[in-house]
Amino acid sequence: MQLNGRFGSRTTRLACSLSILALAASLSACGGGDTAGGDTASGDMAASGESVSGDIQIDGSSTVYPIAEAMAEEFQGANPDARVTVGVSGSGGGFKKFCAGETDISNASRAIKDEEKAACEAAGVEFAEVPIAYDGITLVTNTGNDFAECLTIEQLNTIWSPDSEGTVTNWNQVDPSFPDRPLELYGPGPDSGTFDYFTEEVNGEEGASRGDYTASEDDNVIVTGVESSAGSLGYFGYAYYEENQGALKALEVENEDGTCVAPSAETIADGSYNPMSRPLFIYVKKEAYETKPQVKAFVDYQLAAENGALVKEAGYITLPDADLAESRSKVESL
């Protein structure tokens, strides 16, 4: 899949202005088309006042989980006979289940990989790739850290490079002005889309990271680790920082213009918090959307403009109207 505009190739992104509105129009989808999107809140059945019933199986990204959880709770309130199960096995783990036919929807904080596409194709699983929100990967430290305020990509590479394993173990190795303090690292595991995106941006290769850090697919474990360690540094999706900002300190990141920028809803939306801004996705199985009214209703509910408040409540950035309409067209084409 080729992403143009602000989430395109790294060369393109560095050369062009970061326009968040360019994302969705350039995203491809398996089996997708370009029909016009609708505005119903939870599918045709829900719009007509009918309640849907049945199971909906979702798994994947821990970053996308707060959005899915919020949507599921509200959807089940309106459809008490529907049961939405949301798992958290990471983007990679979610795709394994999705392509094996175990789930209807896969949450992802990165685009599907070629080998995952091939696995779905081999299993006869057709799908649509659907952007649902924007996120900014957030670097966090202990609140007692009074020396680190802004990190460059080069400094992050010094910390997280595979070559740094067992050798870069102290903050003063990152910057001589930093104190002689042990560096304790926390982050997502290798099944996480956040891990993939971060390592490619920081180390130049997806999945390339030192291994001597506390890894977890559960971002709450990272929160606890960073909060309890004086020399800590960790990263995860912006929503987990927002939820725990009283217990953590977010660091600024030097962007491509050489400006230190803190993560916020505004800087993520306007593209200045680069290169740590990214799209979030759901992958919708064609068969489930066609044959299970409850799945169609839930997906349509999640993409309804009036439910964007749930995305904001989960700590993420809603899609502009034009992008949201494009996302709806991707699933409606199924």
PyMOL commands that set and color helices and strands:
alter all, ss='L'
color gray80, all
select helices_A, chain A and resi 5-7+10-15+20-22+24-26+43-47+65-78+90-99+114-122+153-160+162-164+171-173+193-203+219-228+238-243+265-270+286-291+293-302+305-313+321-332
alter helices_A, ss='H'
color red, helices_A
select strands_A, chain A and resi 54-60+82-86+105-108+127-136+138-142+150-151+184-187+214-215+232-236+248-250+252-254+260-261+277-285
alter strands_A, ss='S'
color yellow, strands_A
deselect
rebuild
show_as cartoon
